Amino acid sequence: MPRQFFVGGNFKMNGTIETIKSIVQHLNDAKVSSDTEVVIAPPALYLLLTREHLRKGIEVAAQNLFDQPNGAFTGEISAAQLKDSGITWALVGHSERRTLLQESDEFVAKKTKSALDGGIGAILCCGETLEQREGDKTMEVVIRQLAAVSSTVKDWSKIVVAYEPVWAIGTGKVASTEQAQEVHKGIREWIGKELGSEAAEKTRIIYGGSVSEKNCKELAKAGDIDGFLVGGASLKPAFVDIINAKA
């Protein structure tokens, strides 16, 4: 059975009540492929607003969650609270949190397990810096990040892996289709060795890093690219074109 195409929109720390309502209304009115699973991730303050106004068939993700179910953790949100609010996915391991907030591979693994244990799907981000790519360490870095998760989580049926080369995020630089496919293929081969052939066949591996309506169709043709995690372009009407890249 082919893997369902998956497109996520990460709004990052952008948006107001007015602009997010406008984005949601545009998505509600748009003709999007029923063959594509669509998830959008607004800032935490607007999760309930988004879920309330967004039509059924499009899911909402948190940009972050904590690795504990409840307690004295000021400023954090748990998987249980997300599920209680109708939020079905969470981003974990985004490079901006790994670098700006010093989140370690081990902490990302704990958060991934917390999401899954709480009934939330995890969009697990991984990727290398430009220095690491130029040092021919791309797969070493990506596998290290993913292996931290596989050491504690063996069932990846609710994990979507998002390969995001750090040097391509928000820079306008995009990995070529060949570069992206090579890494995605390597990730799938690693999943096969680590978690078995069924997990390798079923796990969706999506690409992120300056994806736009101009490059999405070409990227979508690659055999191991199962969708996209979109940043800035998810705030624009052209996000619909990216959702329909495979249509």
Salt bridges, closest charged atoms under 4 A:
GLU37 OE1 - ARG204 NH1 2.76
GLU59 OE1 - ARG51 NH1 3.89
GLU96 OE2 - LYS12 NZ 2.80
GLU96 OE1 - HIS94 ND1 3.66
GLU103 OE2 - ARG97 NE 2.84
GLU103 OE2 - LYS111 NZ 2.92
ASP105 OD1 - ARG98 NH1 2.78
ASP105 OD2 - ARG144 NE 2.74
ASP117 OD2 - LYS113 NZ 2.76
GLU128 OE2 - ARG133 NE 2.80
GLU164 OE1 - HIS94 NE2 3.25
GLU189 OE2 - LYS185 NZ 2.78
GLU198 OE2 - LYS202 NZ 2.80
GLU201 OE2 - ARG3 NH1 3.46
GLU218 OE1 - LYS221 NZ 3.55
ASP224 OD1 - ARG188 NE 2.59
ASP226 OD1 - ARG3 NE 2.98
ASP226 OD2 - ARG188 NH2 2.71
